[in-house]
Amino acid sequence: MRVLNRKNATFLILLSCLTYSTAYVGRLCYGANIVVIREFFGTTQSVAGMVSSFYFFSYAAGQLANSILSKYYNPKYVVTVSLIVSSLCNLGLAISPDIAPMKYIWLVNGIAQSTLWCNILNIQSKFLSGKDISRAIIWNCMTYSFGNLVCYGVSAGISAMGLSWRIVFYFASALVFVVALAWFFGVRRTEYAFHHDGAVFEAETQVPAATPSAEKPKVKLFTKYFIFVFTFACICACCSAFIRDGVVTWLPSILKSDFGVPESISMILTMILPEISILGAFLVKWLKKVLKGHLFLEALLYTVAGLSVFAIILLYPQRNTALTVFFFALMYLMICGIVNITTSIIPFSIRKYGNVGGISAFLDACCYVGAVCSTYGFGAIADNSGWMMVIKIAAITAIASAVLALMGSIFSRRTEMTREIL
């Protein structure tokens, strides 16, 4: 099959990383500034969390649609237009006079951004060799860390200088717009290279999972048994985002209200926390060499995450900020490893059976169903019962997810297809 050579494959991988990292900047700015926005408008935590929930709801709904429609998209145009719409949504939040319209602006942002991940994975699946796909998975995992670093870094700097939170959204709007143009011209360059002298031929026998669409084996993917086992992966995906996004969204509030950490410092800690998630990709890559089964790996990671949260509960009365942040970081590392398995490794495992973008969109939608519940739900629970109850719910969710992932792993051993994919 025809694939990009090493040089052009590297260009596409880095372009994809830049694009999705910037997309994260265009979606994380509200969460990074939720504390100061809530205080600026004098609203409750649950009302402030509703804005993020609107985003997550529309994103999840969009991903469900994209899981069916993504195979018809042209990634060059769809990603470009979606990023421009996201840029305008960030501009809308920058000039919003009240928190009420923010919900609907962020809802539109969720719809626009829901098209990005499936299209990026589809274009990688089309142009990259099996070896380059392995590199792409690592770089894809880093996008959240890079985007989070930029978003929370800029937000912390603006907060420390005593400037308006609206500047952050002006910055995000401009950055996303520039990268939209970079994506369009970058993909055009990639397509030219692919059809001219920037591609090589890779033997099908070397990478059987990378067969071209016209020669894909006639194997039915969505059998009743596959759907049954795949349901466990979907539930675990939902729970991983439930924990991850809830913690990232509300950790600044937890540190400020219960530990007395200044707002700018809590933002910096929250900015640094996801950066260690890069280790999650390498941890999963190493574990895959010694352990078999994606759901079994998730069960192991969920167990460590759950134990970390229980450690936070035990330490909470002492208000030890350093140890609390350490265990939050350990928990977060495990969860990000699970998200990497869910949104990159499992979809690419389906490459020879079906639409990588469609499966990735569906699993990403499952993740954001969990995110919808956590951003609003954690805020509402904190308003009524305090942050300790939020942390207990996160611990119970992690342990329950470990049990479900282990059950799914056992069921997946029955057929060759489910063993290979799940």
Buried (B, 14 or more C-beta within 10 A) or exposed (E): BEBBBEEBBBBBBEBBBBBBBBBBBBBBBBBBBBBBBBEEBEBEBBBBBBBBBBBBBBBBBBBBBBBEBBBEBEBBEBBBBBBBBBBBBBBBBBEBEEBEBBBBBBBBBBBBBBBBBBBBBBBBBBBBBBBBBEBBBBBBBBBBBBBBBBBBBBBBBBBBEEEEBBBBBBBBBEBBBEBBEBBBEBBEBBBEBBEEEBBBEBEEEEBEBBBEEEEEEEEEBEBEBBEBBBBBBBBBBBBBBBBBBBBBBBBBBBBBBBBEBEBBBBBBBBBBBBBBBBBBBEBBBEBBEEEEBBBBBBBBBBBBBBBBBBBBBEBBEEEBBEBBBBBBBBBBBBBBBBBBBBBBBBBBBBBBBBBBBBBBBBBBBBBBBBBBBBBBBBBBBBEEEEBBEBBBBBBEBBBBBBEBBBBBBBBBBEBEBBBBBB
